[in-house]
Amino acid sequence: MSNIVVVGAQWGDEGKGKVIDFFTPKYDYVVRYQGGNNAGHTVNISGEKFILHLIPSGILHKKKVCIIGNGVVVDPAALVEEIEMLHEKGINTDGRLFISNQAHVIFPYHKVIDELKEVKKGGTKIGTTKKGIGPCYADKVARNGIRILDIYNTNVFREKLKENIEEKNTVLKSLYGFKGFDFEEIYKAYTVLGKRIEKYVAETGIMLYDAVRNGKSVLFEGAQGTMLDVDFGTYPFVTSSNSSAGGACIGSGLGPTEIDKVIGVAKAYTTRVGEGPFPTEFTDDLMETIRKKGREFGSTTGRPRRCGWFDAVVVGHSVRISGITEITVTKLDVLDELPRIKICVAYKYKGKRYENFIPDNELLSHCEPEYIELPGWQKDTTKIKSYHKLPANARSYLRKMQSLIKTKITLVSVGSERKQTFTKDA
């Protein structure tokens, strides 16, 4: 059995949770490899909605082993809340959920720094979720971070936490006038939280290596999307981790030679949450129509998503960066009522035409998208269960998308339920 990465090919919110849920029955392990509880994967099962922020979507399938990798930053309080939510719904996590002891921990000061920096930036804010993700990653890179394993060594934890709080309090007071944090209060709270998650903590890198050597299969679950990758996205309007497929190796401890396939997920149109350039963004009327029909509100923040036409330049860039071998298209049904549908094939800026993505926010913010226009199908697709039953114009739209991004579309989704997904060859 092959090991695959499922990764977003746009700015996140592409429907990865549903796609991962679709593939999970074929795999033994499901691994989340980056991000934190700023992500939100939504799965609808027989009318019941599950929104997961840290725990891999595979937990909804019995007997599947789920791992939160070392590349994830973990808010223990949010994790405990998510575990309890699953238990209340009758889903057992014991013996199935494991957290890397090398994952870094989000503390209250990370969240406050996140919020205060955004407020101070004003009109130049990035649009973070204020969950403390970026500041936690910053501490990790600056080698000030506290890992989960540190919590269980009393002397190490006290020393590291005290040093961090003293430094953060100095910065918060001088730059923002914030009163600061009490060391003992946080130390006691996180010692208790550490005990609550201790049974899930493991050497997950070794666990995965041994699993693959024993013939087990692994599905890597990406959060956000390739266009939010800290290196290859629309920097600085990005997340703070490598949300492209390459992050799967660094964030799990499994080497690149173990990855067999990368499946990209893209909506039949485009969305993004927060700030940053968005060349194909709709005008207000169409924005409202698609947002309402597609229920385009963030599963983590509830913020309305910005919506626009499918951008083949963006998805083509993601295909290259993440090494995507095949694409899943979601939310095709949201376009059912439109008489004409556009696809962006290039950008025009200062007399030049660009078919490849250019990581220049000035260009991206002021370019003119070049579109091709296709006829819509204006028929309900939500009850269709095979590709060949789709309206002819819907199939033509998918074929055109496929030819532009030069990657085969293998799976199509026409609704939020599990059963509203089918293979393109079916």
N, C-alpha and C positions, 0 to 999 in steps of 0.2 A: 504494500500500500504506500502511495506517495505521501510526502509531507507538503502542505500547501500554505501559502499566505493569502489572506483575504484583506485587501487594502482599498481605501477610498481613492477614487480617481479625480475627485473635484475638491471642494473646500469642506469636506465632511458632510454628515447628515445624508449620505447617499442611500442608506438602507442596509448597511453592513450587518446589523444585528439580525435582520431577517435572512440575509444570505448565509451568514454563519450558521444560523439555526437550520437552514435547508441542508447544508453540507455535513453538519455534525454527526448524524447517524452513521456516516461512513468512517468516522475517525475515532481514535481511542482517547486522545488528549486534545484539549483546546487551551491555547496559551494567549494571554493578553501580554503584549510586550512593551508598551509605552503609554505615556499620558497618565492621567489620574482620574479623579471623579469629575473632571471637566467634560468628560465624554458621556454620551448617553446612547445606549443601544436599546432599541425598542423592538419587542417581539410580541405579536398578537397570536394567541392560541385559543381557538374556539370562543372568540369574543372577549377573552381576558387579556389585558395588556400588562406586560412585564417591561419595566424600564430599569436597565442595569447600567451602573456607572463605573464599577470597578471589576466586578466578578464577570468572567467570560460568559457569553450567552449559552455556551454548551452546558451550563449547570442545569438548564431546563430539561435536559435529556438524562434519563436514569443511566447510571453506571459509567458515565463519561467523567474522566478526570480533568479538572480545570485548574490551571496554574496562573497566578499573577506573577509575572516575571520580574527580574531585577531592574528592568528598564522603566517600570511603573513607579510613580511616586504615590505613596499611600497615606490617606487620611484615616487613621484607625477608627475614629468615631464614625465616619461615613461607612467604612467597611463593616463595622458591627451592625449599624443600622440596616445595611443591605442584607447581611446574613439573617438578621431577625425577620426582615420582610419575607425572605424566601421560606424561612421556617413556618411563618404564619400561613403561608400559602401551601404548606405541605411538602416543600422541597427540601430534602435533607442535604446538607453540605459536608457532614462529617465523613472523613475518609475519601472525599472526592474533590475537596478544595484545598489547594496548597499555595502558600505565599512565599516568595523568595526572601530568605533572610538578608539578602543584599539590597532589597528595595529600600529606597530612601523614604523618610517619614516627613509628612507635612505637619507643622506645628501652628498654633494660633498666630504667632508672629508672622508667618509666611502669608497668611490670609489678609492680615491687616496691612502689611507692606504692599501686597497686590492691589488692594483697594485704594490706599492712599496715593500710590504712584499714578494710578489711573485718574484719580480726581485732580491731581496736580497737573497732569498733562493736558487736561481740558480738551480742546479741539483736536489735539494730536494723539488722543488716547488710542490704544490698540483694540479695545473691546474685549478684554479678558473676562472670564467667568468669575473672577475674584475668589477662586477656590485655593489660591496659594500655590498653584502649580509652577508658574515661572520662578518665583523666589525660591522654591524648594530645589528646582533644577539648578538655579544659580548657585546655591550653597553646595550642591553636589559637585559642580564643576570647579568651584573655588576651594574645594576640599574641606569645607566646613560642615558638610552634611552629617546627619545622624541616620544610620541604617537601622532596620528592624532588629538585627542581631545585637546592636548596641544597647537596646532597651533592657536586655536580659543580663547585662553585665553592670551591676550597680555602680561600681566606681567609675567605669568608662562613661556610663550614661549621665551621671551627676556632673562629671567634669565637662563633657561636651555640651550638655544642655546649659550649664551655668555660663560657660564661655560665650555660647550663642546668644543667650538672653542679655548678657551684659553688653555685647556688641550691638544687638538689635535695639535695645533700649536707648543707647547713646544716639544711634542714627535716628530713631523715631522721634526722640525728644528734640534733637537739634534741627531736623529738617521739617518735621510735621507738627511739633508741639504735642505729640502723643505721650500720655503719661507713662507708658511702658508696661511690662509684664512682670508678674510675681513668679520667681523661680520655683518655690516650694509648691505653689498651686499647680503649675504645669507638670512638675516632676511627679507629683502624686497622681494626677489625672492620667498621665501617660503610662505610669507603672500599672495602674488598674486596667487600662485599655490593653496594654501589652499582655497581661495575664488572660484577658478575654479572647485574644487571637492566637495565643501561644501554640495551641494544638494544631493550628493550620500552617505554622512556620516550618520551612524545610529548605534543604539544599536542592533547589529545584533544577539548577543546571545539571547536576549529576543525575537527578531523577530522569530528566529528559534524555540525556545521553544514553543511560541504561535502557530506557524504554525503546529508543530507536534501534539500539543494538539487539534488542529482543523482538524486533519485527513489529513494534507498535507504530501507529500512524499519528501524525501531529497536524493540527490545524491552528495556524497562527492568526490571531484576531487583532487587526489594527484598529486604532482609534483615530478620530479626525480624518483627514484626507491628505493625499500627497501634496496638494497645493498649500497646505498648512505646515509642511515640513520646515523645520528651522533653517535648513540649508538651501532647499530647493523651491520653497514656496514664495509667496509675495511678501518677503521680508521687509519691514519688521512686523507686518500684520499676519503673524503666524503663531503656531503653538511653540512650546519650548522643548520639543523633542523631535526625533526623526520619525515622522508619521508615514514615511515612504516604506516600501517593503524591506529596504536594507536594515531598518531598525529592528526587524524580527530577530536577527542574529545577535546583535549587541544587547538587545533587551531580554533575551532568553538564555543566552549562554550556549546555544546550539550553533555549530559552525555553518557557513554558507553552502558547503557541499552537501548538506542534508536537505536543502530546499529543492523541491522538484518542480513546483509550479506556482505562479502568482496570478491570482484572480482579482481583477479590478472591478470595482462597483461604481457605476455612474447612473445618475438620474437621467431620464429622457429629456430633461431640461437642466438648468443649473441653479444652485442656491448657495448662499453663504451667510453666515451670522457674524455680526459685528462690523468693524471697520475694515478698510482696505479696498483696493481697486477691484472693479467688477465690470469688465468691458461690455457684456451682453445684458446688463440689468434692464428689466422691463420699465416701461412708463407706469405711472401710478394706477391707471385703470386695469391694465392687464396684470400688474403686480398683485392687486387685490383679488382678482379672479383666480389666479393660480394659487396664491397663498391660501385662500379659503378652501378651494377644491383639494389641494394637496396637504392641507392641515400643516402648513409650514410654520411651526412654532417650535423653538428649541426644546428638546426633551430634558435638558439640564437646567436651562435658565428661563424657559418660557418666552424668550425674546422672539419677535416675528423675524422670519428669515427673509432676506432679500432674494428675489427670484429673477431669472433671466433665461434667454434662449440657450440651447445646448451649444457649448463652445468646444469645437473640435481641436482648436489650438491648445486649450488647457488640457483636455483629455489625452491628446497626442503627447504632450509634455510628460504627463503622468505615466503613460505607457513606457516612455523611454527611461524615466528616472527610476521607476519601480520594477522595470523588467516584466511588465504585465504580459502574460501569455494568452489570456482570454478575458472577456468583459461580460459582466452581468448588468443588464439595464433594468432599472426599477422605475416605478411610478409612470409607466407608459400611459396608464388610464387617465392620468391627470390632464393629458392633452386631448382627450376624446372629443371635446366639444369645439375645438378650434378649427376654423375653416382653412387657415393657412398657417404653416409652421416654418420657422427659420432655423438655420444652422450657421453658426459663425465659422468661416473657413480661413480667415486671415485678419490681420489688423493693419490699418493705414495710419501713418503718423509722419507728419512733416514731409509729405511727398514720397515716402517709402512704404513698401508693402512687406509685411512680415507674416510668413506662414508658420514660423516656429515661435514658441513662447520666449519673450525677452524679459528677464527679471529686473525691469526698470519701472518703478511705480509711476514716474512722471509720464512715461509712454503709455502704460496701462490705464492710467487715469484719464488721459486725454486723446487716446486713439479712437479711430472710427472703425467699428467692426465691419468686416465685409461678409455679407450673408448670401446664402443661397436659400431659395424659398420652395417649399414643397406643399402639395395639397394635403389638407387634413383628411381624416376618415369619418369624423362626426358620427361615430357609432359607439355604443357601450362595449368596452372590452373587459369589464370586471368579471364577467361570468365565463370568459373563454378559458379553456384548459389545455390548449395546444397551439403551437406557433402557427400551424397551417390554417387554423380557424380564425386567425386575426384578419381584420379587413386588409384588402390589398394595399391600400395607401399606408397603413401602419407597417406592413412588411417592407414596403419601399423605403419608408423613413429609417427603419432599422438597418436595411442594406446600405443606405447612403452613409449613415453614421459609421458603420463597420468599414466601409471603403475609405473614409476620411481619416479614421484613427489607425487604419492599417492593422487592426486586431480583430479576431473573430469574436462575435457575440454568441455566447453559448447558453445564456439563461435570461429569461424575461419575467418580470413581475408586473402584475396588473391589479394589485391591491395589497392591503396590509396583512391579510391572513396567510398562514402557512400554505394553504391549498391554492392560493392565487399566484403560483410560481410554476413555470414549466421550462423545459429545455428547448432551445431553438430548433433542435432536430426532431422534437417529438411530434 
